[in-house]
Amino acid sequence: MIEGIILGLETIMTIQNLLLIACGCITGSLIGMLPGLGPISAIALMIPISYNLDPASGMILLSGVYYGAIFGGSTSSILINAPGVAGTVATAFDGYPLAMSGQAGKALASAAYASFAGGTLAILLLMISVPYLADLSLSFQSADYFLLMLLGLSLVTAFAEKGSFGKALIMTCLGLSLATVGTDLASGVERFTFGRADLIDGINFLLVAMATFALTEAFLMVLEKNRGNKPLPIVEQGGLKLSQQEIRDITPVICRSSLLGFLVGILPGAGATIASFLAYGAERSLAGEQSKPFGQGNLKGLTAPEAANNAACSGSFVPLLTLGIPGSGTTAILLGALVSYGIQPGPRLYLDEPAIFWSVVISMYFGNLILLLINLPLIPYIAKLLLIPRTILVPLIIFFSLTGVYLISFNTFDLYLMILFTLVAVFLRQTGFPMAPLLLGFILGGMLEDNLRRAMTISQGDISILWQRPSSLALLILISIALISPLVRRLLPTMVKLYDR
Protein backbone atom coordinates (compact mmCIF):
# COMPACT_ATOMS: atom_id res chain seq x y z
CA MET A 1 0.00 0.00 0.00
CA ILE A 2 2.84 2.41 0.84
CA GLU A 3 4.46 1.77 -2.54
CA GLY A 4 1.12 2.40 -4.22
CA ILE A 5 0.61 5.69 -2.38
CA ILE A 6 4.09 6.83 -3.39
CA LEU A 7 3.38 5.86 -7.02
CA GLY A 8 0.09 7.75 -6.89
CA LEU A 9 1.76 10.85 -5.48
CA GLU A 10 4.45 10.72 -8.18
CA THR A 11 1.74 10.58 -10.84
CA ILE A 12 -0.35 13.34 -9.27
CA MET A 13 2.45 15.79 -8.43
CA THR A 14 2.84 17.24 -11.90
CA ILE A 15 1.58 20.65 -12.98
CA GLN A 16 -0.67 19.09 -15.63
CA ASN A 17 -2.36 16.58 -13.34
CA LEU A 18 -2.80 19.07 -10.49
CA LEU A 19 -4.45 21.49 -12.93
CA LEU A 20 -6.65 18.66 -14.24
CA ILE A 21 -7.79 17.87 -10.69
CA ALA A 22 -8.63 21.52 -10.10
CA CYS A 23 -10.40 21.91 -13.45
CA GLY A 24 -12.37 18.71 -12.95
CA CYS A 25 -13.46 19.67 -9.45
CA ILE A 26 -14.45 23.20 -10.42
CA THR A 27 -16.31 22.07 -13.53
CA GLY A 28 -18.13 19.31 -11.68
CA SER A 29 -18.98 21.64 -8.81
CA LEU A 30 -20.45 24.26 -11.14
CA ILE A 31 -22.49 21.74 -13.14
CA GLY A 32 -23.63 20.00 -9.96
CA MET A 33 -25.11 23.29 -8.75
CA LEU A 34 -27.40 23.55 -11.77
CA PRO A 35 -30.77 21.87 -11.14
CA GLY A 36 -31.48 19.11 -13.64
CA LEU A 37 -27.85 18.38 -14.37
CA GLY A 38 -25.56 16.07 -12.41
CA PRO A 39 -22.33 14.06 -12.45
CA ILE A 40 -23.47 11.82 -15.31
CA SER A 41 -24.11 14.77 -17.62
CA ALA A 42 -20.95 16.50 -16.37
CA ILE A 43 -18.75 13.49 -17.07
CA ALA A 44 -20.41 12.91 -20.45
CA LEU A 45 -19.56 16.50 -21.42
CA MET A 46 -15.92 16.10 -20.31
CA ILE A 47 -15.22 12.71 -21.93
CA PRO A 48 -14.25 14.22 -25.33
CA ILE A 49 -11.57 16.29 -23.57
CA SER A 50 -10.28 13.27 -21.66
CA TYR A 51 -9.71 11.33 -24.90
CA ASN A 52 -6.79 13.65 -25.67
CA LEU A 53 -5.04 12.76 -22.39
CA ASP A 54 -3.19 9.68 -21.23
CA PRO A 55 -5.37 7.18 -19.29
CA ALA A 56 -4.13 8.24 -15.82
CA SER A 57 -4.68 11.96 -16.48
CA GLY A 58 -8.03 11.31 -18.15
CA MET A 59 -9.35 9.31 -15.21
CA ILE A 60 -8.05 11.95 -12.78
CA LEU A 61 -10.04 14.60 -14.67
CA LEU A 62 -13.24 12.54 -14.84
CA SER A 63 -12.99 11.48 -11.19
CA GLY A 64 -12.59 15.14 -10.20
CA VAL A 65 -15.74 15.99 -12.15
CA TYR A 66 -17.59 13.17 -10.35
CA TYR A 67 -16.99 14.15 -6.75
CA GLY A 68 -16.99 17.83 -7.69
CA ALA A 69 -20.57 17.46 -8.96
CA ILE A 70 -21.63 15.67 -5.77
CA PHE A 71 -19.85 18.31 -3.68
CA GLY A 72 -21.50 21.19 -5.54
CA GLY A 73 -24.93 19.59 -5.87
CA SER A 74 -25.81 20.61 -2.33
CA THR A 75 -25.83 24.32 -3.23
CA SER A 76 -29.03 24.30 -5.26
CA SER A 77 -30.63 21.92 -2.73
CA ILE A 78 -29.96 24.37 0.09
CA LEU A 79 -30.66 27.66 -1.67
CA ILE A 80 -33.69 26.94 -3.86
CA ASN A 81 -34.78 23.46 -2.74
CA ALA A 82 -33.87 22.06 -6.17
CA PRO A 83 -31.28 19.26 -5.85
CA GLY A 84 -28.61 19.52 -8.52
CA VAL A 85 -28.00 15.77 -8.29
CA ALA A 86 -30.04 12.87 -6.90
CA GLY A 87 -27.52 12.30 -4.11
CA THR A 88 -28.34 15.68 -2.57
CA VAL A 89 -32.12 15.25 -2.36
CA ALA A 90 -31.86 14.41 1.35
CA THR A 91 -29.68 17.49 1.85
CA ALA A 92 -32.64 19.70 1.00
CA PHE A 93 -34.76 18.29 3.84
CA ASP A 94 -32.95 20.42 6.44
CA GLY A 95 -30.69 22.57 4.28
CA TYR A 96 -33.48 24.53 2.66
CA PRO A 97 -35.28 25.34 5.94
CA LEU A 98 -31.93 26.57 7.31
CA ALA A 99 -31.47 28.84 4.31
CA MET A 100 -35.01 30.18 4.57
CA SER A 101 -34.42 31.02 8.24
CA GLY A 102 -31.56 33.36 7.27
CA GLN A 103 -28.74 30.85 7.88
CA ALA A 104 -27.89 30.04 4.26
CA GLY A 105 -24.18 30.71 4.87
CA LYS A 106 -24.05 28.32 7.83
CA ALA A 107 -25.93 25.67 5.86
CA LEU A 108 -23.57 25.90 2.88
CA ALA A 109 -20.50 25.88 5.13
CA SER A 110 -21.77 22.86 7.08
CA ALA A 111 -22.38 21.00 3.83
CA ALA A 112 -18.86 21.83 2.64
CA TYR A 113 -17.24 20.65 5.89
CA ALA A 114 -19.31 17.45 5.94
CA SER A 115 -18.50 16.72 2.30
CA PHE A 116 -14.78 17.18 2.87
CA ALA A 117 -14.75 15.08 6.03
CA GLY A 118 -16.86 12.32 4.48
CA GLY A 119 -14.70 12.16 1.38
CA THR A 120 -11.46 12.16 3.38
CA LEU A 121 -12.53 9.38 5.76
CA ALA A 122 -13.74 7.29 2.83
CA ILE A 123 -10.43 7.72 1.00
CA LEU A 124 -8.57 6.38 4.05
CA LEU A 125 -10.91 3.38 4.16
CA LEU A 126 -10.46 2.94 0.41
CA MET A 127 -6.68 2.78 0.65
CA ILE A 128 -6.88 0.24 3.47
CA SER A 129 -9.50 -2.08 1.96
CA VAL A 130 -8.66 -2.09 -1.74
CA PRO A 131 -5.38 -4.06 -1.57
CA TYR A 132 -7.16 -6.90 0.22
CA LEU A 133 -10.00 -6.97 -2.32
CA ALA A 134 -7.48 -6.93 -5.18
CA ASP A 135 -5.95 -10.19 -3.90
CA LEU A 136 -9.09 -11.88 -5.23
CA SER A 137 -7.67 -11.37 -8.72
CA LEU A 138 -5.44 -14.42 -8.33
CA SER A 139 -8.45 -16.73 -8.12
CA PHE A 140 -10.68 -15.12 -10.76
CA GLN A 141 -11.45 -16.98 -14.00
CA SER A 142 -13.56 -16.17 -17.05
CA ALA A 143 -16.67 -17.72 -15.46
CA ASP A 144 -16.21 -15.49 -12.41
CA TYR A 145 -15.85 -12.40 -14.60
CA PHE A 146 -19.03 -13.31 -16.46
CA LEU A 147 -20.94 -13.80 -13.22
CA LEU A 148 -19.58 -10.52 -11.84
CA MET A 149 -20.89 -8.68 -14.90
CA LEU A 150 -24.21 -10.50 -14.50
CA LEU A 151 -24.33 -9.50 -10.83
CA GLY A 152 -23.83 -5.89 -11.79
CA LEU A 153 -26.69 -6.13 -14.28
CA SER A 154 -28.96 -7.87 -11.78
CA LEU A 155 -28.61 -5.03 -9.29
CA VAL A 156 -30.75 -2.69 -11.38
CA THR A 157 -33.03 -2.11 -8.39
CA ALA A 158 -30.69 0.70 -7.35
CA PHE A 159 -31.61 2.58 -10.52
CA ALA A 160 -35.35 1.91 -10.27
CA GLU A 161 -37.93 3.85 -8.35
CA LYS A 162 -40.31 1.99 -6.07
CA GLY A 163 -42.46 -0.33 -8.13
CA SER A 164 -40.41 0.22 -11.30
CA PHE A 165 -38.12 -2.79 -11.20
CA GLY A 166 -39.71 -4.15 -14.38
CA LYS A 167 -38.97 -0.93 -16.25
CA ALA A 168 -35.35 -0.96 -15.07
CA LEU A 169 -35.00 -4.56 -16.23
CA ILE A 170 -36.43 -3.68 -19.66
CA MET A 171 -33.94 -0.82 -20.02
CA THR A 172 -31.07 -3.13 -19.06
CA CYS A 173 -32.09 -5.58 -21.78
CA LEU A 174 -32.33 -2.69 -24.27
CA GLY A 175 -28.78 -1.66 -23.35
CA LEU A 176 -27.55 -5.24 -23.85
CA SER A 177 -29.23 -5.28 -27.27
CA LEU A 178 -27.50 -2.07 -28.35
CA ALA A 179 -24.16 -3.58 -27.28
CA THR A 180 -24.57 -6.36 -29.85
CA VAL A 181 -24.65 -3.96 -32.80
CA GLY A 182 -21.48 -4.11 -34.91
CA THR A 183 -18.98 -6.76 -35.92
CA ASP A 184 -18.49 -9.81 -33.73
CA LEU A 185 -14.75 -9.86 -33.02
CA ALA A 186 -14.64 -13.65 -32.62
CA SER A 187 -16.37 -14.64 -35.87
CA GLY A 188 -16.13 -11.45 -37.94
CA VAL A 189 -19.88 -11.56 -38.63
CA GLU A 190 -21.83 -8.29 -38.83
CA ARG A 191 -24.75 -8.08 -36.40
CA PHE A 192 -27.74 -5.71 -36.65
CA THR A 193 -25.91 -3.28 -38.94
CA PHE A 194 -28.77 -3.33 -41.52
CA GLY A 195 -26.23 -3.00 -44.30
CA ARG A 196 -24.89 0.34 -43.04
CA ALA A 197 -21.13 0.72 -42.98
CA ASP A 198 -21.50 3.35 -40.23
CA LEU A 199 -22.56 0.63 -37.77
CA ILE A 200 -19.82 -1.92 -38.55
CA ASP A 201 -17.74 -0.74 -35.58
CA GLY A 202 -20.78 -0.66 -33.30
CA ILE A 203 -22.44 2.26 -31.55
CA ASN A 204 -20.12 4.73 -29.84
CA PHE A 205 -20.32 4.81 -26.06
CA LEU A 206 -20.08 8.61 -25.95
CA LEU A 207 -23.01 8.87 -28.37
CA VAL A 208 -25.24 6.80 -26.08
CA ALA A 209 -24.09 8.63 -22.93
CA MET A 210 -24.61 12.09 -24.44
CA ALA A 211 -27.97 11.18 -25.97
CA THR A 212 -29.49 9.54 -22.90
CA PHE A 213 -28.29 12.06 -20.32
CA ALA A 214 -26.84 15.43 -21.37
CA LEU A 215 -28.92 16.01 -24.50
CA THR A 216 -32.05 14.46 -23.00
CA GLU A 217 -31.79 16.83 -20.02
CA ALA A 218 -31.62 19.78 -22.41
CA PHE A 219 -34.73 18.62 -24.28
CA LEU A 220 -36.61 18.04 -21.03
CA MET A 221 -35.73 21.57 -19.91
CA VAL A 222 -37.31 22.91 -23.09
CA LEU A 223 -40.44 20.80 -22.55
CA GLU A 224 -40.95 21.88 -18.94
CA LYS A 225 -43.34 24.79 -18.54
CA ASN A 226 -44.23 27.38 -15.94
CA ARG A 227 -41.09 26.88 -13.88
CA GLY A 228 -40.20 30.10 -12.14
CA ASN A 229 -37.01 30.97 -10.29
CA LYS A 230 -37.34 31.59 -6.59
CA PRO A 231 -35.24 34.45 -5.20
CA LEU A 232 -31.91 33.34 -3.82
CA PRO A 233 -31.38 33.76 -0.07
CA ILE A 234 -28.82 36.35 0.91
CA VAL A 235 -25.52 34.63 1.75
CA GLU A 236 -23.17 36.70 3.89
CA GLN A 237 -19.49 35.75 4.29
CA GLY A 238 -19.65 36.26 8.06
CA GLY A 239 -22.43 33.72 8.37
CA LEU A 240 -20.21 30.77 7.40
CA LYS A 241 -18.90 30.09 10.92
CA LEU A 242 -20.07 27.30 13.21
CA SER A 243 -20.08 27.51 16.99
CA GLN A 244 -18.06 25.10 19.14
CA GLN A 245 -21.25 23.39 20.29
CA GLU A 246 -22.43 22.89 16.71
CA ILE A 247 -19.06 21.38 15.77
CA ARG A 248 -19.28 18.96 18.71
CA ASP A 249 -22.82 18.01 17.71
CA ILE A 250 -22.09 17.22 14.06
CA THR A 251 -18.66 15.55 14.43
CA PRO A 252 -19.97 12.10 15.50
CA VAL A 253 -22.73 12.40 12.91
CA ILE A 254 -20.18 12.95 10.16
CA CYS A 255 -18.07 9.97 11.33
CA ARG A 256 -21.03 7.58 11.47
CA SER A 257 -22.49 8.76 8.18
CA SER A 258 -19.12 8.56 6.42
CA LEU A 259 -18.66 4.93 7.45
CA LEU A 260 -22.21 4.06 6.43
CA GLY A 261 -21.85 5.90 3.13
CA PHE A 262 -18.58 4.13 2.31
CA LEU A 263 -20.05 0.70 3.04
CA VAL A 264 -23.12 1.43 0.92
CA GLY A 265 -20.95 2.80 -1.88
CA ILE A 266 -18.96 -0.45 -2.00
CA LEU A 267 -22.10 -2.42 -2.85
CA PRO A 268 -22.47 -2.76 -6.62
CA GLY A 269 -25.68 -1.11 -7.71
CA ALA A 270 -25.90 1.12 -4.65
CA GLY A 271 -24.68 4.71 -4.66
CA ALA A 272 -24.72 8.18 -3.17
CA THR A 273 -28.50 8.56 -3.30
CA ILE A 274 -29.20 5.42 -1.27
CA ALA A 275 -26.35 6.25 1.13
CA SER A 276 -27.64 9.76 1.79
CA PHE A 277 -31.18 8.58 2.56
CA LEU A 278 -29.93 5.77 4.81
CA ALA A 279 -27.68 8.17 6.73
CA TYR A 280 -30.48 10.70 7.14
CA GLY A 281 -32.88 8.02 8.36
CA ALA A 282 -30.30 6.55 10.75
CA GLU A 283 -29.51 9.91 12.33
CA ARG A 284 -33.18 10.76 12.60
CA SER A 285 -33.74 7.49 14.49
CA LEU A 286 -30.76 8.08 16.78
CA ALA A 287 -31.49 11.73 17.49
CA GLY A 288 -34.48 11.39 19.80
CA GLU A 289 -35.82 14.68 21.11
CA GLN A 290 -34.08 17.69 19.48
CA SER A 291 -34.38 21.41 20.08
CA LYS A 292 -34.91 21.75 16.34
CA PRO A 293 -36.70 18.73 14.80
CA PHE A 294 -35.41 17.07 11.63
CA GLY A 295 -36.92 18.63 8.55
CA GLN A 296 -36.99 22.09 10.13
CA GLY A 297 -33.34 23.11 9.80
CA ASN A 298 -31.43 20.62 11.95
CA LEU A 299 -27.67 20.68 11.24
CA LYS A 300 -27.43 16.93 11.88
CA GLY A 301 -30.03 16.34 9.20
CA LEU A 302 -27.94 18.40 6.79
CA THR A 303 -24.47 17.01 7.52
CA ALA A 304 -25.48 13.32 7.67
CA PRO A 305 -26.52 12.96 3.99
CA GLU A 306 -23.72 15.25 2.82
CA ALA A 307 -21.03 13.16 4.53
CA ALA A 308 -22.66 9.93 3.36
CA ASN A 309 -23.04 10.82 -0.30
CA ASN A 310 -19.42 11.96 -0.64
CA ALA A 311 -18.17 8.87 1.21
CA ALA A 312 -20.32 6.72 -1.08
CA CYS A 313 -18.67 8.33 -4.12
CA SER A 314 -15.27 7.16 -2.89
CA GLY A 315 -16.68 3.78 -1.88
CA SER A 316 -18.16 3.23 -5.33
CA PHE A 317 -14.63 3.15 -6.73
CA VAL A 318 -13.97 -0.12 -4.85
CA PRO A 319 -16.23 -2.32 -7.04
CA LEU A 320 -15.36 -0.22 -10.10
CA LEU A 321 -11.58 -0.51 -9.78
CA THR A 322 -11.27 -3.96 -8.20
CA LEU A 323 -14.18 -5.90 -9.71
CA GLY A 324 -15.11 -3.91 -12.81
CA ILE A 325 -18.68 -3.44 -11.55
CA PRO A 326 -20.10 0.10 -11.49
CA GLY A 327 -21.85 1.06 -8.28
CA SER A 328 -24.03 3.70 -9.91
CA GLY A 329 -24.93 5.24 -13.25
CA THR A 330 -22.05 7.69 -12.88
CA THR A 331 -19.44 5.01 -12.27
CA ALA A 332 -20.94 3.14 -15.23
CA ILE A 333 -19.80 6.06 -17.39
CA LEU A 334 -16.37 5.96 -15.73
CA LEU A 335 -16.26 2.25 -16.50
CA GLY A 336 -17.00 3.03 -20.13
CA ALA A 337 -14.20 5.61 -20.17
CA LEU A 338 -11.75 2.99 -18.87
CA VAL A 339 -12.83 0.57 -21.57
CA SER A 340 -12.46 3.25 -24.25
CA TYR A 341 -8.84 3.72 -23.15
CA GLY A 342 -8.26 0.04 -23.87
CA ILE A 343 -7.99 -0.80 -20.17
CA GLN A 344 -9.78 -3.84 -18.80
CA PRO A 345 -11.37 -2.86 -15.47
CA GLY A 346 -11.57 -5.57 -12.87
CA PRO A 347 -9.45 -7.47 -10.38
CA ARG A 348 -6.32 -7.21 -12.56
CA LEU A 349 -6.41 -3.41 -12.76
CA TYR A 350 -4.77 -3.03 -9.35
CA LEU A 351 -1.82 -5.17 -10.50
CA ASP A 352 -1.61 -4.34 -14.23
CA GLU A 353 -2.21 -0.56 -14.09
CA PRO A 354 -1.09 0.56 -10.61
CA ALA A 355 -0.35 4.12 -11.78
CA ILE A 356 -3.94 4.64 -12.92
CA PHE A 357 -5.37 2.96 -9.85
CA TRP A 358 -3.40 4.85 -7.21
CA SER A 359 -3.44 8.20 -9.02
CA VAL A 360 -7.27 8.09 -9.00
CA VAL A 361 -7.30 7.22 -5.28
CA ILE A 362 -4.80 9.93 -4.30
CA SER A 363 -6.46 12.51 -6.55
CA MET A 364 -9.64 12.16 -4.49
CA TYR A 365 -8.05 13.71 -1.42
CA PHE A 366 -6.47 16.55 -3.40
CA GLY A 367 -9.82 17.13 -5.09
CA ASN A 368 -11.72 17.30 -1.82
CA LEU A 369 -9.16 19.75 -0.43
CA ILE A 370 -9.39 21.94 -3.54
CA LEU A 371 -13.18 21.91 -3.38
CA LEU A 372 -13.18 22.99 0.26
CA LEU A 373 -10.68 25.81 -0.30
CA ILE A 374 -12.51 27.09 -3.38
CA ASN A 375 -16.12 26.73 -2.24
CA LEU A 376 -15.94 28.39 1.17
CA PRO A 377 -14.74 31.86 0.11
CA LEU A 378 -16.78 31.82 -3.10
CA ILE A 379 -20.11 30.68 -1.64
CA PRO A 380 -21.77 34.14 -1.95
CA TYR A 381 -20.73 34.42 -5.60
CA ILE A 382 -21.21 30.80 -6.70
CA ALA A 383 -24.84 30.98 -5.63
CA LYS A 384 -25.51 33.56 -8.34
CA LEU A 385 -24.68 30.99 -11.04
CA LEU A 386 -28.07 29.44 -10.37
CA LEU A 387 -29.61 32.43 -12.11
CA ILE A 388 -28.29 31.35 -15.56
CA PRO A 389 -31.36 31.50 -17.84
CA ARG A 390 -32.37 28.41 -19.74
CA THR A 391 -32.15 30.32 -23.02
CA ILE A 392 -28.37 30.23 -22.53
CA LEU A 393 -27.97 26.93 -20.68
CA VAL A 394 -29.89 24.70 -23.12
CA PRO A 395 -28.04 25.83 -26.29
CA LEU A 396 -24.70 25.35 -24.53
CA ILE A 397 -25.57 21.76 -23.56
CA ILE A 398 -26.76 20.96 -27.09
CA PHE A 399 -23.64 22.52 -28.62
CA PHE A 400 -21.20 20.62 -26.40
CA SER A 401 -23.11 17.35 -26.85
CA LEU A 402 -23.20 17.45 -30.64
CA THR A 403 -19.66 18.79 -30.97
CA GLY A 404 -18.25 16.20 -28.57
CA VAL A 405 -19.72 13.27 -30.50
CA TYR A 406 -18.75 14.68 -33.91
CA LEU A 407 -15.12 15.27 -32.89
CA ILE A 408 -14.78 11.58 -32.00
CA SER A 409 -15.93 10.09 -35.31
CA PHE A 410 -16.28 13.06 -37.73
CA ASN A 411 -19.36 11.26 -39.01
CA THR A 412 -22.67 13.08 -39.44
CA PHE A 413 -24.52 9.73 -39.21
CA ASP A 414 -23.59 9.63 -35.52
CA LEU A 415 -25.28 13.00 -35.03
CA TYR A 416 -28.52 11.77 -36.64
CA LEU A 417 -28.37 8.57 -34.56
CA MET A 418 -27.72 10.63 -31.44
CA ILE A 419 -30.77 12.81 -32.06
CA LEU A 420 -32.89 9.70 -32.67
CA PHE A 421 -31.69 8.16 -29.39
CA THR A 422 -32.41 11.44 -27.61
CA LEU A 423 -36.00 11.59 -28.85
CA VAL A 424 -36.57 7.99 -27.75
CA ALA A 425 -34.89 8.69 -24.39
CA VAL A 426 -37.08 11.76 -23.79
CA PHE A 427 -40.20 9.66 -24.40
CA LEU A 428 -38.92 6.88 -22.10
CA ARG A 429 -37.98 9.35 -19.35
CA GLN A 430 -41.42 10.93 -19.44
CA THR A 431 -43.04 7.49 -19.15
CA GLY A 432 -40.95 6.59 -16.09
CA PHE A 433 -38.18 4.47 -17.62
CA PRO A 434 -34.74 5.07 -16.01
CA MET A 435 -31.75 5.66 -18.30
CA ALA A 436 -28.95 4.40 -16.04
CA PRO A 437 -29.83 0.67 -16.52
CA LEU A 438 -29.69 1.15 -20.30
CA LEU A 439 -26.21 2.62 -20.09
CA LEU A 440 -25.14 -0.09 -17.65
CA GLY A 441 -26.34 -2.84 -20.00
CA PHE A 442 -24.67 -1.17 -22.98
CA ILE A 443 -21.30 -0.92 -21.22
CA LEU A 444 -21.28 -4.39 -19.68
CA GLY A 445 -22.78 -6.17 -22.69
CA GLY A 446 -19.53 -6.64 -24.58
CA MET A 447 -17.58 -7.82 -21.54
CA LEU A 448 -20.42 -10.13 -20.54
CA GLU A 449 -20.39 -11.81 -23.94
CA ASP A 450 -16.60 -12.09 -24.19
CA ASN A 451 -16.17 -13.70 -20.78
CA LEU A 452 -19.04 -16.15 -21.35
CA ARG A 453 -17.47 -17.18 -24.67
CA ARG A 454 -14.08 -17.75 -22.98
CA ALA A 455 -15.67 -19.76 -20.18
CA MET A 456 -17.55 -21.95 -22.65
CA THR A 457 -14.39 -22.45 -24.71
CA ILE A 458 -12.40 -23.54 -21.65
CA SER A 459 -15.12 -25.95 -20.51
CA GLN A 460 -15.82 -27.14 -24.10
CA GLY A 461 -19.45 -26.06 -23.81
CA ASP A 462 -20.09 -27.45 -20.31
CA ILE A 463 -22.32 -24.85 -18.62
CA SER A 464 -21.65 -26.35 -15.18
CA ILE A 465 -18.44 -24.30 -15.10
CA LEU A 466 -20.66 -21.45 -13.91
CA TRP A 467 -21.29 -23.13 -10.53
CA GLN A 468 -18.49 -25.67 -10.04
CA ARG A 469 -16.19 -23.38 -8.03
CA PRO A 470 -17.19 -21.94 -4.63
CA SER A 471 -16.68 -18.35 -5.81
CA SER A 472 -18.89 -18.93 -8.87
CA LEU A 473 -21.60 -20.58 -6.77
CA ALA A 474 -21.54 -17.68 -4.30
CA LEU A 475 -21.96 -15.18 -7.13
CA LEU A 476 -24.88 -17.17 -8.56
CA ILE A 477 -26.58 -17.09 -5.17
CA LEU A 478 -26.10 -13.31 -4.93
CA ILE A 479 -27.52 -12.88 -8.43
CA SER A 480 -30.57 -14.95 -7.51
CA ILE A 481 -31.13 -12.91 -4.34
CA ALA A 482 -30.82 -9.64 -6.28
CA LEU A 483 -33.38 -10.73 -8.85
CA ILE A 484 -35.86 -12.28 -6.40
CA SER A 485 -35.74 -9.64 -3.63
CA PRO A 486 -37.83 -6.99 -5.48
CA LEU A 487 -40.58 -9.57 -6.02
CA VAL A 488 -40.41 -10.68 -2.38
CA ARG A 489 -40.63 -7.08 -1.13
CA ARG A 490 -43.66 -6.52 -3.34
CA LEU A 491 -45.48 -9.68 -2.27
CA LEU A 492 -44.57 -9.54 1.44
CA PRO A 493 -47.25 -7.01 2.51
CA THR A 494 -49.92 -9.08 0.71
CA MET A 495 -48.72 -12.28 2.38
CA VAL A 496 -48.77 -10.61 5.82
CA LYS A 497 -52.35 -9.44 5.30
CA LEU A 498 -53.45 -12.93 4.26
CA TYR A 499 -51.72 -14.42 7.30
CA ASP A 500 -53.47 -11.93 9.64
CA ARG A 501 -56.84 -12.94 8.25
Disulfide bonds with the S-S distance in Angstrom:
none
